[in-house]
Amino acid sequence: MTLHQLVALSFPLLTALAVAIVALFVRRPWSEKPVEIAPQNRERLLDHLERLNAEIEGKAHLVRQELRQLKNAR
């Protein structure tokens, strides 16, 4: 195997190493504090997330129906 092939094969490993270094030393996950949300805001946020989830599920249902119609039209 030539030197160029070895360098080319090592690029995925180098990329993974770079991502690990950024994750560990730039973000420093051990020093991040958990976010505290007030109970009122937490309930409002949960309600909002539930509404968004229901909207997404409704749209996904419509997309599935449309896909079924397209498959049946073929």
C-alpha positions in Angstrom: 0.0 0.0 0.0 1.4 3.4 -0.9 1.7 6.4 1.3 -1.1 8.2 -0.5 -3.5 5.3 0.0 -2.6 5.2 3.8 -3.2 8.9 4.1 -6.5 8.6 2.2 -7.7 5.7 4.4 -6.8 7.6 7.6 -9.0 10.6 6.8 -12.2 9.2 8.4 -10.2 8.4 11.5 -8.7 11.9 11.5 -12.2 13.4 11.1 -13.6 11.4 14.0 -10.6 12.5 16.1 -11.2 16.1 15.3 -14.9 15.8 16.2 -13.9 14.2 19.5 -11.4 16.9 20.4 -14.0 19.6 19.6 -16.6 17.8 21.7 -14.3 17.3 24.7 -12.2 20.4 24.8 -14.1 23.2 23.2 -17.6 22.5 24.5 -16.4 21.1 27.8 -19.5 19.1 28.6 -18.4 18.5 32.2 -18.7 22.2 32.9 -22.2 22.7 31.4 -24.9 23.4 33.9 -28.4 21.9 33.5 -31.0 24.5 32.5 -33.6 25.2 35.1 -37.1 26.1 33.9 -39.7 27.7 36.1 -42.7 25.4 36.7 -45.1 27.8 34.9 -42.8 28.1 31.9 -42.2 24.4 31.9 -46.0 23.7 31.7 -46.3 26.2 28.9 -43.4 24.7 27.1 -44.8 21.2 27.4 -48.2 22.3 26.1 -46.5 24.0 23.1 -44.4 20.9 22.4 -47.5 18.7 22.6 -49.3 21.0 20.1 -46.3 20.9 17.7 -46.1 17.1 18.1 -49.8 16.8 17.2 -49.3 19.0 14.2 -46.4 17.0 13.0 -48.3 13.7 13.4 -51.2 15.1 11.5 -49.0 16.2 8.6 -47.2 12.9 8.6 -50.6 11.1 8.4 -51.5 13.3 5.4 -48.2 12.5 3.7 -48.7 8.8 4.3 -52.1 9.0 2.7 -50.8 10.8 -0.3 -48.0 8.3 -0.7 -50.6 5.5 -0.6 -52.6 7.2 -3.2 -49.6 7.7 -5.4 -48.6 4.0 -5.1 -52.2 2.9 -5.9 -52.3 5.3 -9.0 -49.3 3.5 -10.6 
